[in-house]
Amino acid sequence: MNMKLELVAVPVTDVDRAKSFYVNQIGFHEDHDHRVTENLRFVQLTPPGSACSIV
């Protein structure tokens, strides 16, 4: 069986700051940015050319 890693969870204390770093400094692509509640937000970012994303 061939297994592949698709998502890696990276907990952060400041979502906007982390998103800005990964998108503007490193060049990741923003796949999703979904606010579930005032205190819960999911952001999925993917490096260029990668099949694995961070969430």
C-alpha positions, -999 to 999 in steps of 0.1 A, spaced: 0 0 0 14 34 -10 5 61 15 9 98 10 8 128 33 -18 153 22 -24 176 52 -2 187 81 -18 206 110 3 236 123 -13 252 154 -6 290 156 -16 317 181 -20 344 154 -37 331 122 -34 364 102 3 367 110 10 331 101 -10 333 69 8 365 59 42 348 65 35 317 45 18 335 16 38 367 13 72 356 25 74 320 14 50 320 -15 24 294 -4 -10 294 -22 -41 301 -1 -65 273 -8 -91 280 19 -98 305 46 -129 296 65 -141 311 98 -164 286 116 -170 307 147 -155 338 162 -128 317 178 -124 289 152 -108 294 118 -93 270 93 -68 282 67 -53 258 42 -21 267 24 0 248 -1 35 253 -13 40 257 -50 41 223 -68 32 203 -37 4 179 -31 7 184 7 -9 213 24 -7 228 59 -39 236 78 
